[in-house]
Every structure is written in structure tokens, then in C-alpha cells.
Amino acid sequence: VQQLRPKGHLSRPRLRNPHWLLRQQRTNNAELVTAENRDFINKLAAQHDSADQKGLKSHQGDRRDLVNSTSAPSGASVGAVAQTWTPKMRRCGVIARKIGQYPLWLKNGQVIRTTLLQIVDNHIIKYMPPEKYSPTQAPNVHNLSKYGCLLVGAESTNPAWLTKEYSRIFLDSGVAPKKTLARFIVSPEAALTPGTPLNVSHFRVGDFVDVRGKTVDHGFQGVVKRHGFKGMPASHGVTKTHRRAGNIGGGGEKGRVWPGTKMPGHMGSRWRILKGLRIWRTNSKYNVMWVQGNAVPGATGGLVYIYDTILPLRKCELSPPFPTYYGNVDEASDDIWYDQVHNFKDKTIIYDKE
């Protein structure tokens, strides 16, 4: 008798970082620093952040001029020339924070549940071309050798809290050190210059995206909570086996426990991907998007990765902002709604003047 069940050890949570990962936070020796020196360090960090923001604004203006121009200067940097988008190209993704859930109504009266994702201070840190991109753990991507990799950072932080080795990653990008880093596999035509900001205008309302996040960590749980077992009766002779799993295998020829048997164990803290979620609404002022569904993995306040969907029937038919959106973000326009969603700011009752 051949019985196949999924092996749970392939998706177990990683409890330790790999040895090649750089240590981010340094050892805190605040007791060795006087109050005057601490104020001086904080003042220098604030000046450095303000200088970075001014440099990013000028850098963004230069990039916009390059993209709008018909020809780029010789020897231009990565992504300086505007490329033509094709459906087989892979764009960069963004890092967002899950901030809650909210219902929306369609114009036909149907209610839909959405999740709010806020893109938090994203910038391009580094680009690795296909000939230099050799990951330690190769992702499951067809023809990986044809794609490059973009390193994206989110949420600037105080450099005094970080190690020297970790801060060196951001030297060439011209941005302040980030709390979170993520790598996105991109086509060479979709490469971006280090220091390029990413916002919610990177995606269009109505397009479909994939959201990757880590589920809530519940720790070690029993079979009732972990797998939804019914359990034993509360009375009628049941003694101390109300929430136990019961029999886990028979005897005879197959007298063993089959791999993949549902048993108590660690619940949650797994990476999961929700594919094909439609963007119903965006807000350019706060960099927030409303995506389909309320099952986005992770707790409220957790980080997720958003990128264009890989589902063949839900890919973009028209060209999205490629390689990203370089125009001025109009904060006055505020919200952008999908054409099927009811806009609550529109007038629904009109009174005729007497």
C-alpha cells in the first residue's frame, strides 16, 4: 500500500538566521556615552537624514528628466533609458505594512472585504545584474539566469543603532539605512537606479498583485487548534482525552506512523503567498492600497511583499508604470477608485432648485 502525504519538515519555520546574514543591530553601550555626546550624535544623524532627503529629491528630478527625454546620454546608469514593456517582463515589488481591514461597496450593492496595505518609505538600494546574481538558496523561478535582482529597503532608522557592516550596504545608494531589506527578481529591462523611491503609484487600480507574508506565530499547539479536530465527547466515560488526537496509525503491514500525519506541533510563522488580489482603491497621500480579501498573511502591523501577479489569466494587459512611476505624486487628488467601486465622496442625492 503506497500512501503519499505532504512532508511538514519542508515548510518548518527557520528559528535561526543563516551564518552569512549580516548582524543588523549592534551591542548597546549607552551607559558608556554621556548625555552631551548622545545629543551630539542624534543631531548629526538628523542632519544626515535631511541631507539625504534633499539629495533624493534632486535625484528623482534628474531621473524624471532622463525618462521623459527621447535619448539618454552615453554611459548612463542602470535604467536610465525608458524601456518598452512586454507581458513577459518582471517588475520590481514593494515592501508594505498591513494596517487593517475595511469593507467597500460596488455600484451594484455588493459588499467586498479588503485589506489595507501601506507602502512604507521604499527605496532602491542595489541592483545585481544576471551575471552577478547567484543566490545561496535559488528561488523556484523558470530561467533564473535571465533575471537580475533588486534590493529594496523600507523604513529609515538611526544609523547609530546599526552595525558598521550592515550600514555599508547603503553607501552607494545615497539613502539612510533601512530597517527592512527585500530582494525582488526583475528583468534587466526593469532595473532601477539605486536611490529611486517607490510609492503606491507603482501599481494601478484594477490590476492584480501577489502578496507574500509570514503567518501569525501561535507557537506549539494541539490538534484541535492546529488542524481543527473535533475532539472527544465531554462526558459519557471520556477520561482525560477530550482534546487529544486519538489513534495515529494502524498495525499489521503498515505498522508505523505515515509522514505528514496531523499531530501537535508548531503552528504559524510560515511564509504564505496570496495570488491574484485585485487593487480596488489607492491613496497617494498616505501610500495606502486596498486589496481584495481579508486573508492576507500576518498580523496587523506586520510587513508583506507586494509584486505583480504571476497568474497567467490575471496579468496586466496594458502597460503598467514601467519600470516604475516617475511623475509627481498628486496628493491633492487623494483617492483613486476602481470604476466598479462606489465612491462615497460622490453625490448620490441631487435636489432640484425650486
N, C-alpha and C positions, 0 to 999 in steps of 0.2 A: 504494500500500500504506500503510494507516494502522496504526501500531503505537503503543500507549499504554503508557507505563511511568511509575511514580511519580517525581516530581522530588525529588531529595535535598536541594536547596537550601532547601526549605521547613522542614526539621527540623534544620538545622545548629546546632551549639552556639553560644550567644552568648558571645563572648570578652570583651566589654566591657559594663559596666553602662550603662544609659541615662543621658542627661545630667541628667534630672530626679531621679535617685535620690540621696538624701542620703548624704553620706560618713559612715560609721559610726565608724571608728577615727581618732583624732586623731594628729598627729605626736608621736612620743615624744621628750620633752625631759627625760628623767630625770637627765641629768648636771647640769642647772641646779637641781635640787631637792636640798636637804640631807637627811641621814638623819633628823633630827628632824622636819622638815616632812613627809617621806614617812610616818613613823609617825603623825603627827597626821592626815594625810589618810585613811589607812587606818582609823584609829579613828573618824573622822567617818562614813565610808562604812558601817562595821559598825553604828554607832548608827542610821543612816538605814535600813538593811535591817531591823533589829529593830523599829523603829517601824512600818515598812510591814507587817511580818508581823502585828503586833498590830492594826493598822487593818484588815487583810484579814479577820482572824478575826471582829472585831465587825461588819464589813460583811457577811460571809457569814451571820452570825446574823440581822441585820436583813432580809436578802433572804429567808431561810427563813421568818421570821415573816410577811413580805408574801405569800409564795406560799401558806402554809398558811391564811392568813386568807381569809374569804369575800369581803371587799371591801377594796380598796386606797384609801388617802387620795387626795383630789383633788390633781391636779398631780403625780402620782407619776412617777418617771423611767422610762426605757425598760425594757420587760419587767417592770414591777412587778406587773402583773396576770397571773395564770395563764391561759393561752390553751388552747383545745381543739385537739388535734392532728388533722389530716386527712392522708391519704396524699399529697396534692399539695404539702405544705409542705416546705421545705428547712431542715434544722437546721444548726447550726454544726459545724465539724470541729475536729480537734486536730492538734498537731504532735508526732510521736513519733520515737524513735530506734531504729533496727534494731540489736538486740543479739545476734542469733544465731538458730540453728535447733534444733528439738527434736522428736523423734518422740512421738506419742501413740497409744494403742491404743483402739479401740472395744470395746464389750462383746461383739461377735461375733467378736473376734480380729483384725480388720483393722487394719493399721498405717497411720497417716496422718502426713505430714510437715507441720510447722507452722513458722512464723517468729515469733519473739518481738519485740514492739514495745513499747517503754516510753514512756509519755507523760511528758514532762519539763517540769514546772513551768510549766503553761499558764495564762495569764490573759487576759481580755478587755481590750484596750487602747482600742478606739474602735469606735463604731457609726456608719455612714453610711446614712441613710435613702435610699429610692429616688430622691427628688428631688435629692439631693446626690451620689449615686454616679455618677460619669462617668469610667470607667477610660480610660487612654491607649490600651490595646490591649483592645478589647472581647472577652470570652470567648465561646465558642460555646455560649450558653445561650438557650433559647427564651424570649421575652418578658422580656428582661433588665431592661426598665424597671419591671417589677413587683417586683423584688427589691432588697434592700439589701445591705450589706456589713459584715462584722465583721472587725476587725483583731485577730489573736491573736498574742501574744508567748510565747516559750519560753526558759527558762534565763536567770535573772537574772545580771547581771555587774556589775563595779565601774564606777560612773559616771565615775571618773577616767580610764578608758581610752577614753571615747567623746567625740564632738564635742558642742558645745553645741546645734547644730541637731538632731542626732539625739536628744538627751536630752529636747528639748522635746515630742516625741511622747507621752511618758509622764506629762506634768504632770497632765492631767485624770483619768488612770486611778487614780492613787494607788498604783502599784506601782513597784518598782525597774526600771530599764532592762533590756531583754531583748536577748539576742544575736541571736535569730532572730524575724522577723516574717512572718506569712502572712495573706492575705485569703481569706475564705470568703463565698460568695454565699448569703444566707439570706432567708427570707420575713420580712416585717415583724412577723409574729406570733412569730417565733422570735428576736427581738432580745434581747440581754443587756446588762445594765448594765456599764459599764467597771469593771474590778477583780474581776469574777466569776471564780473559779478553775474550771478544767476538769480532770477526772480520768478514770480508766478507767470509772467508773460512768456516764459519759455514754453508753456503749453497753451493750447487753445481750448476754449469752451466747446464741448461736444466731442472732443477726442477721447480715446480710451488709453488708460495707463495701467501699469502693473505696480503694485505696492508691496514691498518686501519689509518685513519687520519681525521682531522676536516676540513670541507669545509671553503672556504673564507667567512668572515663575511661581508655581504653587508648592514646590518642594516635594517631599516624599508623601504620596497619597495612596489610599487604598483603592480597591477595585470599584467601589460604589461611586466615588467621586471621579476617579480617573477614567473608568470605562463605562460608567452608567449601569452597573449591575443592580438588579432588583434587591438582592439580599434575601435572608431567610425570614420567616414569619416572626412576629414579636412575641408570640406565646405558643401554646399547644406543644409543649415538650422541647422547644428550642432552648438550648443552654449555651450561652457564650459564643454563638456562631451567627449573630444577627447580621453582621456586615462582612463576613468572611467570603472568600472566593469559592469554597467548596472543592469538588474534585477537579484536578488539573490534568488528568490523563488516565487511561485505562491500562490494563495489564495485557498479558498474552504476547502476541507477536510484536506489537509496538509499545512495549512496556517502558516508556520513557516520556519525558516532557518535550513536546514539539517546540522548535524555535518559533518565537512570535506569539506564544500563549499569553493571553491577557492576565497579568498579575500585578500586584502592587509595585510601585516604583516611582521614579522622579517624574513629576508632571509639569509640563510647560517648559519655558526657556528654550524653545526650538525656533529656528528660522522658518517662516512660512511666507508664501507669496500668494497674493490675491491678484488674479489676472483679469484684464478686460473690464476695468471700472471706468465708467463714463464720468467726465468732469461736467457737472451741472451748472456751476457758478464759480466765479473768481472775484477776488477783491484785490486790486493793485495797490491800495493804500496800506493794507496790513499784510500783503503777500499770503493770502489765505485762499484755498480752493476747497470746494465742496465736491467730494467724490461719492460714487454710488455705494450704498450698503453701510451696514453698521458692524461688520465683522473684520475690520482692519486689525491685523495682529498687533498686540502690545497694549500696555496700559495707557491711560490718559497722561500726557506729558512725555511719552516715550518717543524715540526717534525712529523714522521709517525712511526707506529709499524709494523714490518715485522715478520711473522711466517709461518710455514709450512701450506699449504692449507688444508682445511677440506673437499674439494670436493672429493667424493669417487673415481671418474674416473681419477683424476689428482694427487692422492697421489703418494709418492715415491714407486717405485717397488724394487729398490735396496737400500741397507742400506746407509743412509747419514752419515756424521760425527757425531757419537753418543758417548756420549751426546753432544760433541762439538769437534772442531778441536784443537788438542793439538800439532801438529807438528810445525816446524819452517816455518814462512811465508817467502817464497822466493820472495823478492822484485825485484830480477833481472829478473824473468820470466815475470813480469809486467802483461799483459793481458791474460785472458783465454777466448776463444771464443767458442760458440756453434758450433757443426760440420756443421750445415746448414748455418751459417753466413759467409759472405765473409770477410776475414781478409785483411785489406788494407796494412798490412805490408808484405804480401806475394808477390812474384814476379808474375806478370801477363803477361809480355812480355819477352821472352828469345831470345837473339840473338846468332846465331851460330858463332863460331870463324872462320875467313877465313883462 
